[in-house]
């Protein structure tokens, strides 16, 4: 979800009539939650990729390579745990 879609939900909330404000507020909150969750997921994946790229730089030292891949796996596992 883009920030523009979040802002559209905010505008809908501000323009909602008294009777529709609860529904519009719930839609705004859902849009914000979705936007943040997607941003966190993108950042986690970038962190995991950074761990993997370190492993490529440390090829001669197998212990560091292992730790780098374990780090990436742990980041991805945490993401799966939080989304299930």
N, C-alpha and C positions, 0 to 999 in steps of 0.2 A: 504494500500500500504506500502510495507516495504521500509526501507532506501536503500536496495540493488536495488530495482526497480527505485528509484529516481536516484541513482548513474548510473544505466544503461542508463537512459535518458540523464544524463550529459555526459556520454561517447559518446552516439549517437550524441549529440550536438557538442562535440569537434571534432568528426570524420566526420561531415556533410560537404558536398561540399558547395561551395559558394551559389549555387542555392537552396540548401535544408536547409540552416541555419535557415531561418525564421520558417519553419515547425518544425524543431528539437527544436528550442528555445521555440515555443509554447507548444510542448510536454513536455519539461523540466519544464516549468512554471506550466503546468497542473498537472504534477506529484508532484511537490513541494506543490502546493495548496492542493491537495488531501491528501498527507501525513500529512500535518499540520492539516487539518480539522479532520482527523481520530484521531490524537493524542489529539486534543482539546476535541473531543467527549469522548474519553476514560477517560481523566482527569476529565471532568464534571461528568461523571457517578460515578467515584470514590469519588468525593466530595459529591454527593447526597447520596451515600451509607454511607459515614462518618456521615452525618447528621442523617440518619436513625439509625445507630448504637448507636449514642448518645441518641436517643429516648429510645432505649432498656435499657440503663443504668439509665435513669431518670424516670422509670415507676411510682414511687410514686408521682411525681410532674407533674400532667396532663398539666399544662401550658407549661412546658419545652418540654414535649412530642409533644404537638401541634406545638410549634415553630420549633422543629426539623423537623417534617414532612412538615411543610410549607416551610422551607428552602430547603428541598430536592425537593419539588414540584416546587419551584421557579427556581431552577437550571435547572431542566428538561424542564420547560416551556420556559426558555430563549433559550435553545438549539433548541427546536422545532421552536421558533420564527425566529431564525437566519437561519434555514435550509429551511424555506418555502418562 
